């Protein structure tokens, strides 16, 4: 699936990934390949990009939103720092 992470200032990440773990308002959730359409609010926390089954990259994010549609996940956040 394609993942994009955007802040008001710049694009933080764009590329093909295995999945992504996100800090939703009601708790942590994961989006994988061919996930059903979804829109959700995000709280401040850790976002983990699963590049494949063994490699990952993490970011500390501020609140925002995520949209999943047509095997494309777009994360819009106020700010993000790579961990």
N, C-alpha and C positions, 0 to 999 in steps of 0.2 A: 504494500500500500504506500501511497505518497503521503508524507508528513511535512507540514509547514508550521513553523513557530514564528509568530510575528509580534513585535512590540510597536508602540507608536513611533519609535525612532528608527528601527531597522528590522530586517529579517534575521532571526537568530539561527534557524536551521531550515533546510529544504532538501528532501531526498527520499529515496525508497527505504523503507524499514520493515521489520518483522512485526512490530507492534509498539505501543506506547502506554505507560502507566501514568495516570493523572489523578490529582487530588481534588475529587469532586466535593461539593458542599456536604453531601451525606456520607462521604467516605471515599477511599481509594478505589479506582476502577481501571480496567485495562481495555484497550481497543486493539483488535487484531485484524488481519487481512479479511476483507469482505464482511466487515461488521455492518449491522443494520444502521440505517440513518439515525442520527442522534444529535441533539443540541443540549449542552449542559453548562451550568455555571461552575467555575473552578474557584477554590479558595487558595490562599497562600500555602505553599508546601513544596514537595519535591516531585518533579516530572522526570520520568525515566524513559529514555528512548531505547528500545530493544532493536539493535541493528541486525542481529540474527539471534539464534538460540543461545549463544554464549557471550556475545559482546554487547555492551550497553554504554550509554552516556547519560549523565544526570544533570539537571538544572534545578536551581532554586527559583521558584516563580512567585510572583505576586498574583492577586486574583485576576480572573478573566473568564473567557468562554472557550468552548470547543464545539466544532461542528464536524460531523462525520457524514459524508455523502459521496456515493459512487466511488468507493474505495480510496477516498481522499480525506485526510484529517487535517483540519486547520485549527490551530490553537492561537487565540488572541489574548495576550496578557499585558498587564501594565509594565512589567519589568521581569528580566530573567538574568541569572548569572550561572555560568557553567561551574559545576562542582568538581 
